[in-house]
């Protein structure tokens, strides 16, 4: 029995796919959007997104203000963003309280 001829699959072009827009941390994010992303990440247990949001917050806001209002050291805030970190509930609560106290007008 002779083999059946199979047509080759068409190679997909990357031109057909939508291209992602460039992202610059701290410039394309509003504090309200950051609040929503952090809350959603915590409810969905998406710890990587939470850590990324904290990193964006650290890029967007002044460290002296964050450390003064949260009571956390700069090194603690940085460690919260590391991939293998496991921040305590107390530290997460302090950061969430800080973000919740921010006004949208103050955040711009």
N, C-alpha and C positions, 0 to 999 in steps of 0.2 A: 504494500500500500504506500503510495507516494505521499511525501509530506505536504501539508497544506501551506500555501503561501500566506504569510501574515504581513500585513502592511506595517511599516514602522510607525511608532508613535511620534506625533509631531512634538518637537521641542518647544517648550513654552518660552516666550520672550519676556524678559524683565521689563520691557517697555509697556507691556499690557497691565502691569501691576502698578497701583498708585505708590508714589514715592513718599516717604516720611519727611515731614518738615523738620528742619534743624531746630534743636532745642538748646537754649542757653539757660542754665540754672539761675534762678533769681530774677530773670527779666520777663519770662513768659508766664509766671505764676502769681495769682493773687492770693492774699492771705485767706480769703473766704474759700477759694478752691482748695487751698492747702488744708484748711480745717476739715472740709468735706472728705478729702482723700484720706486723711489720718483716721477719721472716725470710721469710714468705710473699711479701711485696711484692718483696723482692730476688730470690727464686727465679723469680718471674713477670715480672721486669723492669718492675714497676709503680712507677715513680719518684715519681709524684704521691702515691700512698699512703704510700710511704716518707717523703717530705717532710712529709706530714700527721702521721705518727706521731712524727716528730722534734719537730714543733711541739707536739703533745700532751705529749710528754715534758718539753719546756721549760716548759709550763704547770703540769705536775704536780710537778716536782722543783725544788729550790733551785739557782739558777744558780751560786752559789759552789761548791757541791759538785760539780756537773757539770764546771765549768771546772777545778777542782783535780784531779779524778780522770781527766779525759780529756786535759788539757793543751791544750785548744782554747780560744780566746778566745770571749767572749760574741758578738762580731760574727760570728765564723766559724760559730758554731752558728745564729745567725739567718739568715745567708746560705745555709746548707744547706737552709733551709725555703722559700726563695723559689722561685717557679714556674720561673724561667729559670736556676736554679743548676745547677751540675754538680760536686757534691762529689767530692773525690778519694777513692780507695780507702782511703788511709791514714786520712782523717778518718772515713769510714764504719766502718772497723775499730775506731777508738777509741770511737766511740759504741756499737757493738755489744758491745765488751768491757765498757764501763760498764754497759750494760743487763744483760748476762749475769752480772755480779758482784752485781747487786741481789738481795736476798732478798725473798720474797713478804711476809714479816712486816714487813720494813723499809719496804716500798713502801706500805703502807696508811696 
